[in-house]
Amino acid sequence: MNEPPLAGQVAVVTGGSGGIGSAIVLALDQAGAYAVSLDRAAPFDKTMPWINCDARNDASVATAVAQVYRERG
């Protein structure tokens, strides 16, 4: 059995809670990556990994990326 193409990879998607963004998160997840949404709004799918983040604010992005790094390396 083949390993998924993105197995072991980590992906962050800014704006990942909206329609297109959540579809991207889902596609990355299905390809084997750990995909997390960075967004100001919670995703409709409550099972989707999400971090509250304002991509317009450097400190908010740095905090979110640090959290992903701590959790997933």
CYANA upper distance limits for C-alpha pairs under 8 A (distance plus 0.5 A):
  3 GLU  CA      7 ALA  CA      7.17
  4 PRO  CA     31 ALA  CA      6.04
  4 PRO  CA     32 GLY  CA      5.60
  5 PRO  CA     31 ALA  CA      6.36
  5 PRO  CA     32 GLY  CA      6.97
  6 LEU  CA     28 LEU  CA      8.05
  6 LEU  CA     31 ALA  CA      5.97
  6 LEU  CA     32 GLY  CA      5.28
  6 LEU  CA     33 ALA  CA      5.44
  7 ALA  CA     31 ALA  CA      7.67
  7 ALA  CA     32 GLY  CA      4.85
  7 ALA  CA     33 ALA  CA      5.77
  8 GLY  CA     32 GLY  CA      7.60
  8 GLY  CA     33 ALA  CA      6.52
  8 GLY  CA     34 TYR  CA      7.78
  9 GLN  CA     32 GLY  CA      8.04
  9 GLN  CA     33 ALA  CA      5.34
  9 GLN  CA     34 TYR  CA      6.77
 10 VAL  CA     33 ALA  CA      6.04
 10 VAL  CA     34 TYR  CA      5.33
 10 VAL  CA     35 ALA  CA      6.44
 10 VAL  CA     72 ARG  CA      7.78
 11 ALA  CA     28 LEU  CA      7.96
 11 ALA  CA     33 ALA  CA      7.08
 11 ALA  CA     34 TYR  CA      6.64
 11 ALA  CA     35 ALA  CA      5.13
 11 ALA  CA     36 VAL  CA      6.90
 12 VAL  CA     35 ALA  CA      6.23
 12 VAL  CA     36 VAL  CA      5.52
 12 VAL  CA     37 SER  CA      6.44
 12 VAL  CA     38 LEU  CA      7.18
 13 VAL  CA     21 GLY  CA      7.31
 13 VAL  CA     24 ILE  CA      8.11
 13 VAL  CA     25 VAL  CA      7.18
 13 VAL  CA     35 ALA  CA      7.78
 13 VAL  CA     36 VAL  CA      6.76
 13 VAL  CA     37 SER  CA      5.47
 13 VAL  CA     38 LEU  CA      6.38
 14 THR  CA     21 GLY  CA      7.92
 14 THR  CA     37 SER  CA      6.56
 14 THR  CA     38 LEU  CA      5.23
 14 THR  CA     39 ASP  CA      6.43
 14 THR  CA     55 ALA  CA      7.36
 15 GLY  CA     21 GLY  CA      6.13
 15 GLY  CA     37 SER  CA      7.19
 15 GLY  CA     38 LEU  CA      6.54
 15 GLY  CA     39 ASP  CA      5.42
 15 GLY  CA     40 ARG  CA      8.32
 16 GLY  CA     20 ILE  CA      7.92
 16 GLY  CA     21 GLY  CA      4.28
 16 GLY  CA     22 SER  CA      5.32
 16 GLY  CA     23 ALA  CA      8.47
 16 GLY  CA     24 ILE  CA      7.79
 16 GLY  CA     25 VAL  CA      6.94
 16 GLY  CA     36 VAL  CA      8.05
 16 GLY  CA     37 SER  CA      4.86
 16 GLY  CA     38 LEU  CA      6.54
 16 GLY  CA     39 ASP  CA      6.65
 16 GLY  CA     43 PRO  CA      8.00
 17 SER  CA     21 GLY  CA      6.29
 17 SER  CA     22 SER  CA      5.63
 17 SER  CA     37 SER  CA      6.67
 17 SER  CA     38 LEU  CA      8.15
 17 SER  CA     39 ASP  CA      6.69
 17 SER  CA     41 ALA  CA      6.98
 17 SER  CA     42 ALA  CA      6.64
 17 SER  CA     43 PRO  CA      4.66
 17 SER  CA     44 PHE  CA      7.43
 17 SER  CA     50 TRP  CA      8.33
 18 GLY  CA     22 SER  CA      6.09
 18 GLY  CA     43 PRO  CA      7.28
 18 GLY  CA     44 PHE  CA      8.43
 19 GLY  CA     23 ALA  CA      6.81
 20 ILE  CA     24 ILE  CA      6.82
 21 GLY  CA     25 VAL  CA      6.80
 21 GLY  CA     37 SER  CA      8.29
 22 SER  CA     26 LEU  CA      6.60
 22 SER  CA     37 SER  CA      8.02
 22 SER  CA     43 PRO  CA      7.90
 23 ALA  CA     27 ALA  CA      6.60
 24 ILE  CA     28 LEU  CA      6.64
 25 VAL  CA     29 ASP  CA      6.62
 25 VAL  CA     35 ALA  CA      6.04
 25 VAL  CA     36 VAL  CA      7.15
 25 VAL  CA     37 SER  CA      7.34
 26 LEU  CA     30 GLN  CA      6.62
 26 LEU  CA     35 ALA  CA      8.18
 27 ALA  CA     31 ALA  CA      6.71
 28 LEU  CA     32 GLY  CA      7.02
 28 LEU  CA     33 ALA  CA      6.02
 28 LEU  CA     34 TYR  CA      7.91
 28 LEU  CA     35 ALA  CA      6.58
 29 ASP  CA     33 ALA  CA      5.50
 29 ASP  CA     34 TYR  CA      6.38
 29 ASP  CA     35 ALA  CA      6.19
 35 ALA  CA     49 PRO  CA      7.64
 36 VAL  CA     48 MET  CA      7.68
 36 VAL  CA     49 PRO  CA      5.35
 36 VAL  CA     50 TRP  CA      5.98
 36 VAL  CA     51 ILE  CA      7.84
 37 SER  CA     48 MET  CA      8.06
 37 SER  CA     49 PRO  CA      6.69
 37 SER  CA     50 TRP  CA      5.12
 37 SER  CA     51 ILE  CA      6.76
 38 LEU  CA     50 TRP  CA      6.46
 38 LEU  CA     51 ILE  CA      5.58
 38 LEU  CA     52 ASN  CA      6.53
 38 LEU  CA     53 CYS  CA      5.80
 38 LEU  CA     54 ASP  CA      8.19
 38 LEU  CA     55 ALA  CA      8.21
 38 LEU  CA     64 ALA  CA      7.85
 39 ASP  CA     50 TRP  CA      7.78
 39 ASP  CA     51 ILE  CA      7.05
 39 ASP  CA     52 ASN  CA      5.89
 39 ASP  CA     53 CYS  CA      5.45
 39 ASP  CA     54 ASP  CA      6.74
 39 ASP  CA     55 ALA  CA      7.86
 40 ARG  CA     52 ASN  CA      5.63
 40 ARG  CA     53 CYS  CA      5.73
 40 ARG  CA     54 ASP  CA      6.06
 41 ALA  CA     52 ASN  CA      7.46
 42 ALA  CA     46 LYS  CA      8.26
 42 ALA  CA     50 TRP  CA      7.35
 42 ALA  CA     52 ASN  CA      7.86
 43 PRO  CA     48 MET  CA      7.39
 43 PRO  CA     50 TRP  CA      7.69
 51 ILE  CA     64 ALA  CA      7.02
 52 ASN  CA     64 ALA  CA      8.09
 53 CYS  CA     60 SER  CA      6.07
 53 CYS  CA     61 VAL  CA      6.70
 53 CYS  CA     64 ALA  CA      6.86
 54 ASP  CA     60 SER  CA      6.30
 54 ASP  CA     61 VAL  CA      7.24
 55 ALA  CA     60 SER  CA      7.40
 55 ALA  CA     61 VAL  CA      6.30
 57 ASN  CA     61 VAL  CA      6.89
 58 ASP  CA     62 ALA  CA      6.61
 59 ALA  CA     63 THR  CA      6.60
 60 SER  CA     64 ALA  CA      6.71
 61 VAL  CA     65 VAL  CA      6.56
 62 ALA  CA     66 ALA  CA      6.55
 63 THR  CA     67 GLN  CA      6.74
 64 ALA  CA     68 VAL  CA      6.85
 65 VAL  CA     69 TYR  CA      6.62
 66 ALA  CA     70 ARG  CA      6.63
 67 GLN  CA     71 GLU  CA      6.67
 68 VAL  CA     72 ARG  CA      6.27
 68 VAL  CA     73 GLY  CA      7.61
 69 TYR  CA     73 GLY  CA      4.88
